[in-house]
Amino acid sequence: MEIILSKNCQSFTGTVSRSHGYCIRRVGNRFFSKRNTNGTVPPDGHWRFILAIAHLAPVNLIVADLSLPGQELIDALSEAGFPLSVVNDLCEPRCDYNASDILIIEKRLTYESYEN
C-alpha cells in the first residue's frame, strides 16, 4: 500500500501503533506500508493498519490518501477472518482502492456483521 502524504507533511515513517505489526517506510520520495519483521503480527493487524491510515486521510494533516491494490485488500480481509463470500462481494483484485473506498468498505463490513 502506498501512503500519499498531505502537503503539510514532508515525511512520515515508523509505526503508527505497535499493535498492527506494520510500519511505514520511505522509498525515494514515496511512502509504503511494510510488515514488521520483528515481533508478531496479529491476524487482523494488516486490516487495522489499513483502517488507521484511511482514518487519517479525511483530516488531511499528515495523510492525504492511500493507494491499495485490490489483492492486498483481499488478503488483509481474509487474514482478519472475514468470510470469503463477503470479501469477494466487496473487493475486486484488479482494482486499486483509496482511503474513501476503504472507509465505505469498513461501513459495509460493519453492516454485514449485523446482518449475519
C-alpha positions in Angstrom: 0.0 0.0 0.0 1.3 3.4 -0.8 0.6 6.2 1.6 0.2 9.6 0.0 1.2 12.4 2.4 -0.6 15.7 2.6 1.1 18.9 1.5 1.6 19.8 5.2 3.8 16.7 5.8 7.3 16.1 4.3 7.9 12.7 5.9 6.0 10.1 7.9 7.9 6.8 8.7 7.8 4.3 11.5 5.0 2.6 13.3 1.5 4.1 13.8 0.8 1.6 16.5 2.8 -1.4 17.7 -0.4 -3.5 17.8 -0.7 -3.6 14.0 2.6 -5.2 13.2 3.1 -2.8 10.2 5.1 0.3 9.7 5.7 3.0 7.1 8.9 3.2 5.1 10.2 5.7 2.7 11.4 4.6 -0.8 12.7 7.6 -2.7 10.0 10.3 -2.3 7.2 7.8 -1.7 5.9 6.1 1.4 4.8 2.4 1.7 3.4 0.1 4.3 5.7 -2.7 5.4 5.1 -5.7 7.6 7.4 -5.6 10.6 10.0 -8.4 10.6 10.4 -8.3 14.4 7.7 -9.5 16.6 4.3 -10.9 15.8 1.6 -9.6 13.6 -2.0 -10.3 14.8 -4.3 -11.9 12.2 -6.3 -8.6 11.8 -3.2 -6.4 12.1 -2.9 -5.6 8.3 -6.6 -4.7 8.1 -6.4 -2.5 11.2 -3.3 -0.7 9.8 -5.1 0.0 6.6 -8.0 1.4 8.6 -5.7 3.5 10.7 -4.2 5.1 7.6 -7.6 5.5 5.9 -9.0 7.3 9.0 -6.1 9.8 8.9 -6.9 10.9 5.3 -10.1 12.9 5.8 -8.2 15.2 8.3 -5.6 15.8 5.6 -3.0 16.9 8.2 -0.5 14.0 7.7 -2.0 11.7 5.1 -3.9 12.9 2.1 -4.8 9.5 0.7 -3.7 5.9 0.1 -3.4 3.6 -2.9 -4.2 0.0 -2.1 -4.1 -2.8 -4.7 -7.2 -4.9 -4.6 -5.4 -8.2 -4.0 -3.7 -6.7 -0.9 -7.1 -5.6 0.4 -8.5 -9.1 -0.2 -5.5 -10.7 1.6 -5.9 -8.3 4.6 -9.6 -9.0 5.0 -9.1 -12.8 4.6 -6.3 -12.7 7.2 -8.6 -10.8 9.5 -11.1 -13.7 9.3 -13.9 -12.1 7.1 -15.8 -14.8 5.1 -14.5 -15.1 1.6 -18.1 -14.6 0.2 -18.2 -11.2 1.9 -14.7 -10.3 0.8 -15.5 -11.2 -2.8 -18.7 -9.1 -2.8 -16.7 -6.0 -1.6 -13.4 -6.2 -3.4 -12.1 -6.7 -6.9 -8.5 -7.9 -7.1 -7.7 -5.9 -10.2 -8.8 -2.5 -8.8 -6.9 0.0 -6.6 -8.7 1.4 -3.6 -8.2 4.8 -1.9 -9.0 6.0 1.6 -12.6 6.9 1.0 -13.2 3.4 -0.6 -11.7 1.8 2.5 -14.0 3.8 4.8 -17.0 2.7 2.7 -15.9 -0.9 2.9 -15.5 -0.6 6.7 -19.1 0.7 7.0 -20.3 -2.2 4.7 -18.5 -4.7 6.8 -20.0 -3.3 10.0 -23.4 -3.5 8.4 -22.7 -7.1 7.2 -21.7 -8.2 10.7 -25.2 -7.2 12.0 -26.9 -9.0 9.1 -25.3 -12.4 10.0 
